[in-house]
Amino acid sequence: MELFDNEFDKSKNLLSVDGTVHYYGSIFNETQASNYQTLLQNNIEWRNDELILFGKKITTKRKVAWYGSKPFKYSYSNTTKMALPWTAELLELKKLIEKVTNESFNSCLLNLYHNGNEGMGWHSDAEKELQKEGAIASISLGAERKFVFKHRKTKEKVAIILKHGSLLIMKNQTQSHWLHCLPPTKRILIPRINLTFRSVEELVK
C-alpha cells in the first residue's frame, strides 16, 4: 500500500497493527524548508558513517551526525558515537517539533543522502540507549523519497513518499514489530537530509 500526504490527515495511523505512525505532510513552506536544508548542510559536522558488518569495517557514502542535550553515547552496527552540542538550527527545529507533536526529545541523528543511489536497508530504531517505545520524529528536507515499513511477522508493507519539509512520527510498539527502509533509486539526483529526533534513556543515579 502506498500513501501520499494529500490522502489522509495527521491523526490517522498508517500502520494496521502493532504500532503508531503519523504523517503530518509538509510543516514548512518551500522557502523555510530550503533555508533549513542549506543551513544544516553547511553547519552540521557531517562524517561518513563507519559500520562493522560481518567483522569488516565499512565506510558509507551517506554522511551522519549525532547531536544531543548531553554528550550521549549512541551505538549501532558495532560503532559508538558521542553526541555534539545542539546547533541553533537544531534547537529551533527541536522546539518546533516538540510543540507540534506534544512529545519531548533530547537527541537527534541526522543523515545526509547525496542522491538516490544512497539509501538505508531494513532496520528498526530500537537501540538499547533509546527510550523504549518512545516517539521518534523524522523531518525530511530536500529530495522526495519513498519510505517503507514492513511488519516483522506478517511481512505487510506500507510505503509513503516523504516530501520536502515533511514530518513523520513513529511511536509506541512500532520499533518492536516493524522494520523500515529508504530504498535506493537512480531517479533521484539531488540530496536529502533526514533528522530523527529521539529520546535517550537517561540513567537515574
Contacts in CASP RR format, 6 or more apart in sequence:
PFRMAT RR
TARGET T0000
AUTHOR 0000-0000-0000
METHOD contacts of the structure
MODEL  1
MELFDNEFDKSKNLLSVDGTVHYYGSIFNETQASNYQTLLQNNIEWRNDE
LILFGKKITTKRKVAWYGSKPFKYSYSNTTKMALPWTAELLELKKLIEKV
TNESFNSCLLNLYHNGNEGMGWHSDAEKELQKEGAIASISLGAERKFVFK
HRKTKEKVAIILKHGSLLIMKNQTQSHWLHCLPPTKRILIPRINLTFRSV
EELVK
1 157 0 8 1.000
1 158 0 8 1.000
1 159 0 8 1.000
2 146 0 8 1.000
2 159 0 8 1.000
2 160 0 8 1.000
2 161 0 8 1.000
3 14 0 8 1.000
3 23 0 8 1.000
3 158 0 8 1.000
3 159 0 8 1.000
3 160 0 8 1.000
3 161 0 8 1.000
4 160 0 8 1.000
4 161 0 8 1.000
5 23 0 8 1.000
5 24 0 8 1.000
5 25 0 8 1.000
5 26 0 8 1.000
5 160 0 8 1.000
5 161 0 8 1.000
5 163 0 8 1.000
5 166 0 8 1.000
8 14 0 8 1.000
8 23 0 8 1.000
10 22 0 8 1.000
10 23 0 8 1.000
10 24 0 8 1.000
10 25 0 8 1.000
11 22 0 8 1.000
12 22 0 8 1.000
13 19 0 8 1.000
13 20 0 8 1.000
13 21 0 8 1.000
13 22 0 8 1.000
14 21 0 8 1.000
14 22 0 8 1.000
14 23 0 8 1.000
14 149 0 8 1.000
14 158 0 8 1.000
14 160 0 8 1.000
15 21 0 8 1.000
15 149 0 8 1.000
15 158 0 8 1.000
15 174 0 8 1.000
15 178 0 8 1.000
16 156 0 8 1.000
16 158 0 8 1.000
17 151 0 8 1.000
17 177 0 8 1.000
18 151 0 8 1.000
18 173 0 8 1.000
18 174 0 8 1.000
18 176 0 8 1.000
18 177 0 8 1.000
18 178 0 8 1.000
19 171 0 8 1.000
19 172 0 8 1.000
19 173 0 8 1.000
19 174 0 8 1.000
19 177 0 8 1.000
19 178 0 8 1.000
20 169 0 8 1.000
20 170 0 8 1.000
20 171 0 8 1.000
20 172 0 8 1.000
20 173 0 8 1.000
20 174 0 8 1.000
21 149 0 8 1.000
21 158 0 8 1.000
21 168 0 8 1.000
21 169 0 8 1.000
21 170 0 8 1.000
21 171 0 8 1.000
21 174 0 8 1.000
22 168 0 8 1.000
22 169 0 8 1.000
23 160 0 8 1.000
23 166 0 8 1.000
23 167 0 8 1.000
23 168 0 8 1.000
23 169 0 8 1.000
24 100 0 8 1.000
24 166 0 8 1.000
24 167 0 8 1.000
24 168 0 8 1.000
24 169 0 8 1.000
25 163 0 8 1.000
25 165 0 8 1.000
25 166 0 8 1.000
25 167 0 8 1.000
25 168 0 8 1.000
26 33 0 8 1.000
26 163 0 8 1.000
26 164 0 8 1.000
26 165 0 8 1.000
26 166 0 8 1.000
27 96 0 8 1.000
27 100 0 8 1.000
27 165 0 8 1.000
27 166 0 8 1.000
27 167 0 8 1.000
28 36 0 8 1.000
28 165 0 8 1.000
30 164 0 8 1.000
32 165 0 8 1.000
33 141 0 8 1.000
33 142 0 8 1.000
33 164 0 8 1.000
33 165 0 8 1.000
34 141 0 8 1.000
34 142 0 8 1.000
34 164 0 8 1.000
36 89 0 8 1.000
36 93 0 8 1.000
36 141 0 8 1.000
36 165 0 8 1.000
37 141 0 8 1.000
37 142 0 8 1.000
37 164 0 8 1.000
37 193 0 8 1.000
39 89 0 8 1.000
40 89 0 8 1.000
40 90 0 8 1.000
40 110 0 8 1.000
40 141 0 8 1.000
40 193 0 8 1.000
40 195 0 8 1.000
41 112 0 8 1.000
41 191 0 8 1.000
41 193 0 8 1.000
43 87 0 8 1.000
43 89 0 8 1.000
44 65 0 8 1.000
44 87 0 8 1.000
44 110 0 8 1.000
44 112 0 8 1.000
45 65 0 8 1.000
45 84 0 8 1.000
46 63 0 8 1.000
46 64 0 8 1.000
46 65 0 8 1.000
46 110 0 8 1.000
46 112 0 8 1.000
47 63 0 8 1.000
47 64 0 8 1.000
47 65 0 8 1.000
48 59 0 8 1.000
48 60 0 8 1.000
48 61 0 8 1.000
48 62 0 8 1.000
48 63 0 8 1.000
48 64 0 8 1.000
49 59 0 8 1.000
49 60 0 8 1.000
49 62 0 8 1.000
49 63 0 8 1.000
49 64 0 8 1.000
49 79 0 8 1.000
50 57 0 8 1.000
50 58 0 8 1.000
50 59 0 8 1.000
50 60 0 8 1.000
50 79 0 8 1.000
51 57 0 8 1.000
51 58 0 8 1.000
51 60 0 8 1.000
51 77 0 8 1.000
51 78 0 8 1.000
51 79 0 8 1.000
52 58 0 8 1.000
52 77 0 8 1.000
52 78 0 8 1.000
52 79 0 8 1.000
53 77 0 8 1.000
53 78 0 8 1.000
55 78 0 8 1.000
60 118 0 8 1.000
61 114 0 8 1.000
61 117 0 8 1.000
61 118 0 8 1.000
62 111 0 8 1.000
62 112 0 8 1.000
62 113 0 8 1.000
62 114 0 8 1.000
62 118 0 8 1.000
62 119 0 8 1.000
62 120 0 8 1.000
63 111 0 8 1.000
63 112 0 8 1.000
64 81 0 8 1.000
64 109 0 8 1.000
64 110 0 8 1.000
64 111 0 8 1.000
64 112 0 8 1.000
65 84 0 8 1.000
65 109 0 8 1.000
65 110 0 8 1.000
65 112 0 8 1.000
66 72 0 8 1.000
66 74 0 8 1.000
66 81 0 8 1.000
66 82 0 8 1.000
66 83 0 8 1.000
66 84 0 8 1.000
66 107 0 8 1.000
66 108 0 8 1.000
66 109 0 8 1.000
66 110 0 8 1.000
67 83 0 8 1.000
67 84 0 8 1.000
67 85 0 8 1.000
67 86 0 8 1.000
67 87 0 8 1.000
67 90 0 8 1.000
67 107 0 8 1.000
67 108 0 8 1.000
67 110 0 8 1.000
68 83 0 8 1.000
68 84 0 8 1.000
68 85 0 8 1.000
68 86 0 8 1.000
68 106 0 8 1.000
68 107 0 8 1.000
68 108 0 8 1.000
68 200 0 8 1.000
69 83 0 8 1.000
69 86 0 8 1.000
69 106 0 8 1.000
69 107 0 8 1.000
70 83 0 8 1.000
70 106 0 8 1.000
70 202 0 8 1.000
71 82 0 8 1.000
71 83 0 8 1.000
71 84 0 8 1.000
72 82 0 8 1.000
72 83 0 8 1.000
72 106 0 8 1.000
72 107 0 8 1.000
72 129 0 8 1.000
72 200 0 8 1.000
73 80 0 8 1.000
73 81 0 8 1.000
73 82 0 8 1.000
73 83 0 8 1.000
73 129 0 8 1.000
74 80 0 8 1.000
74 81 0 8 1.000
74 83 0 8 1.000
74 107 0 8 1.000
74 109 0 8 1.000
74 127 0 8 1.000
74 129 0 8 1.000
74 200 0 8 1.000
75 81 0 8 1.000
75 127 0 8 1.000
75 128 0 8 1.000
75 129 0 8 1.000
76 127 0 8 1.000
83 107 0 8 1.000
86 94 0 8 1.000
90 108 0 8 1.000
90 195 0 8 1.000
93 139 0 8 1.000
93 195 0 8 1.000
93 197 0 8 1.000
94 105 0 8 1.000
94 108 0 8 1.000
94 197 0 8 1.000
97 103 0 8 1.000
97 105 0 8 1.000
97 137 0 8 1.000
97 139 0 8 1.000
97 167 0 8 1.000
97 197 0 8 1.000
98 104 0 8 1.000
98 105 0 8 1.000
100 167 0 8 1.000
101 135 0 8 1.000
101 137 0 8 1.000
101 167 0 8 1.000
101 169 0 8 1.000
103 135 0 8 1.000
103 137 0 8 1.000
103 169 0 8 1.000
103 171 0 8 1.000
104 199 0 8 1.000
105 135 0 8 1.000
105 137 0 8 1.000
105 197 0 8 1.000
105 198 0 8 1.000
105 199 0 8 1.000
106 198 0 8 1.000
106 199 0 8 1.000
106 200 0 8 1.000
106 202 0 8 1.000
107 197 0 8 1.000
107 198 0 8 1.000
107 199 0 8 1.000
107 200 0 8 1.000
108 195 0 8 1.000
108 196 0 8 1.000
108 197 0 8 1.000
108 198 0 8 1.000
109 195 0 8 1.000
109 196 0 8 1.000
109 198 0 8 1.000
110 193 0 8 1.000
110 194 0 8 1.000
110 195 0 8 1.000
110 196 0 8 1.000
111 120 0 8 1.000
111 193 0 8 1.000
111 194 0 8 1.000
111 196 0 8 1.000
112 191 0 8 1.000
112 192 0 8 1.000
112 193 0 8 1.000
113 119 0 8 1.000
113 143 0 8 1.000
113 145 0 8 1.000
113 182 0 8 1.000
113 191 0 8 1.000
113 192 0 8 1.000
113 193 0 8 1.000
113 194 0 8 1.000
114 191 0 8 1.000
115 143 0 8 1.000
115 188 0 8 1.000
115 189 0 8 1.000
115 190 0 8 1.000
115 191 0 8 1.000
116 143 0 8 1.000
116 145 0 8 1.000
116 184 0 8 1.000
116 185 0 8 1.000
116 186 0 8 1.000
116 187 0 8 1.000
116 188 0 8 1.000
116 189 0 8 1.000
116 192 0 8 1.000
117 184 0 8 1.000
117 185 0 8 1.000
117 186 0 8 1.000
118 184 0 8 1.000
119 181 0 8 1.000
119 182 0 8 1.000
119 183 0 8 1.000
119 184 0 8 1.000
120 181 0 8 1.000
120 182 0 8 1.000
121 181 0 8 1.000
121 182 0 8 1.000
121 183 0 8 1.000
122 150 0 8 1.000
122 179 0 8 1.000
122 180 0 8 1.000
122 181 0 8 1.000
123 179 0 8 1.000
123 180 0 8 1.000
123 181 0 8 1.000
124 175 0 8 1.000
124 176 0 8 1.000
124 178 0 8 1.000
124 179 0 8 1.000
124 180 0 8 1.000
125 136 0 8 1.000
125 170 0 8 1.000
125 175 0 8 1.000
125 196 0 8 1.000
125 198 0 8 1.000
126 175 0 8 1.000
126 176 0 8 1.000
129 200 0 8 1.000
129 201 0 8 1.000
130 136 0 8 1.000
130 198 0 8 1.000
130 199 0 8 1.000
130 200 0 8 1.000
130 201 0 8 1.000
131 198 0 8 1.000
131 199 0 8 1.000
131 200 0 8 1.000
131 201 0 8 1.000
132 201 0 8 1.000
133 171 0 8 1.000
133 172 0 8 1.000
133 173 0 8 1.000
133 175 0 8 1.000
133 176 0 8 1.000
134 171 0 8 1.000
134 172 0 8 1.000
134 199 0 8 1.000
135 169 0 8 1.000
135 170 0 8 1.000
135 171 0 8 1.000
135 199 0 8 1.000
136 169 0 8 1.000
136 170 0 8 1.000
136 171 0 8 1.000
136 175 0 8 1.000
136 196 0 8 1.000
136 197 0 8 1.000
136 198 0 8 1.000
137 167 0 8 1.000
137 168 0 8 1.000
137 169 0 8 1.000
137 196 0 8 1.000
137 197 0 8 1.000
138 162 0 8 1.000
138 167 0 8 1.000
138 168 0 8 1.000
138 169 0 8 1.000
138 170 0 8 1.000
138 194 0 8 1.000
138 195 0 8 1.000
138 196 0 8 1.000
138 197 0 8 1.000
139 165 0 8 1.000
139 166 0 8 1.000
139 167 0 8 1.000
139 194 0 8 1.000
139 195 0 8 1.000
139 196 0 8 1.000
139 197 0 8 1.000
140 162 0 8 1.000
140 163 0 8 1.000
140 164 0 8 1.000
140 165 0 8 1.000
140 166 0 8 1.000
140 167 0 8 1.000
140 168 0 8 1.000
140 192 0 8 1.000
140 193 0 8 1.000
140 194 0 8 1.000
141 164 0 8 1.000
141 165 0 8 1.000
141 192 0 8 1.000
141 193 0 8 1.000
141 194 0 8 1.000
141 195 0 8 1.000
142 164 0 8 1.000
142 165 0 8 1.000
142 190 0 8 1.000
142 191 0 8 1.000
142 192 0 8 1.000
142 193 0 8 1.000
143 164 0 8 1.000
143 188 0 8 1.000
143 190 0 8 1.000
143 191 0 8 1.000
143 192 0 8 1.000
144 161 0 8 1.000
144 162 0 8 1.000
144 163 0 8 1.000
144 164 0 8 1.000
144 188 0 8 1.000
145 161 0 8 1.000
145 162 0 8 1.000
145 182 0 8 1.000
145 185 0 8 1.000
145 188 0 8 1.000
145 192 0 8 1.000
146 159 0 8 1.000
146 160 0 8 1.000
146 161 0 8 1.000
146 162 0 8 1.000
146 182 0 8 1.000
146 183 0 8 1.000
146 185 0 8 1.000
147 159 0 8 1.000
147 160 0 8 1.000
147 161 0 8 1.000
147 162 0 8 1.000
147 168 0 8 1.000
147 180 0 8 1.000
147 181 0 8 1.000
147 182 0 8 1.000
148 157 0 8 1.000
148 158 0 8 1.000
148 159 0 8 1.000
148 160 0 8 1.000
148 180 0 8 1.000
148 181 0 8 1.000
148 182 0 8 1.000
148 183 0 8 1.000
149 157 0 8 1.000
149 158 0 8 1.000
149 159 0 8 1.000
149 178 0 8 1.000
149 179 0 8 1.000
149 180 0 8 1.000
150 156 0 8 1.000
150 157 0 8 1.000
150 178 0 8 1.000
150 179 0 8 1.000
150 180 0 8 1.000
150 181 0 8 1.000
151 157 0 8 1.000
151 177 0 8 1.000
151 178 0 8 1.000
152 177 0 8 1.000
152 178 0 8 1.000
152 179 0 8 1.000
153 177 0 8 1.000
160 168 0 8 1.000
162 168 0 8 1.000
170 180 0 8 1.000
182 194 0 8 1.000
END
